[in-house]
């Protein structure tokens, strides 16, 4: 029988997917910042998708963070997952989702 005490690593498949997608988010977000740092084309662009080298990694980071939160919530609610890393993935995914929705609904 599985313990309900919080641990570091997830014990359920959904929790493991949440952790995997959280790591994918970090890699995609890191790739975005690396591309941003070496981008020599500093001209203003008309839209988000005008520069695919920057928009694709950032878009994938948002998708993976959101999916990480969904899988994490499924693991927490349905399977009683108590992993610290899953809770961290859920918090990060929700923050990214809310920030993304704010950018879409309230552009500046």
Helices and strands as residue ranges (DSSP letters): H 13-38, G 48-50, H 52-79, H 84-105
